[in-house]
Amino acid sequence: IHQDIIAWTEIDTKTIKGTMVKGDLFFEGYFTFNEEGLISTFRGKRYRDKTLEDFRGEARDYVLMDDLLIPKTMIAIWQTYSGNLAYFKASISDYKVIDAGQ
């Protein structure tokens, strides 16, 4: 996916780092995989208002939908100095593939 702007680095047997550079924009994040090889967490840094904070996303309870493993629940968490704040929780019940060419 976008090999010209994203580079992948293996950190260990369960973690990879994705680095994206496009012009002046730079972002890196770490994907952790569970025993089945599915993404369990993503962590990186994001701006919360004007402060750069640690951020974690969790994907859980994968289910098979039309031959694709889809995480049934997803959570986004700010990891601040004052503690964790789960600000987004999703429960996936269905999905639809959208053709960008249409």
Secondary structure as GFF3:
##gff-version 3
##sequence-region A 1 102
A	DSSP	beta_strand	6	12	.	.	.	ID=ss1
A	DSSP	beta_strand	15	22	.	.	.	ID=ss2
A	DSSP	beta_strand	25	33	.	.	.	ID=ss3
A	DSSP	beta_strand	39	48	.	.	.	ID=ss4
A	DSSP	beta_strand	51	65	.	.	.	ID=ss5
A	DSSP	beta_strand	68	80	.	.	.	ID=ss6
A	DSSP	beta_strand	83	91	.	.	.	ID=ss7
###
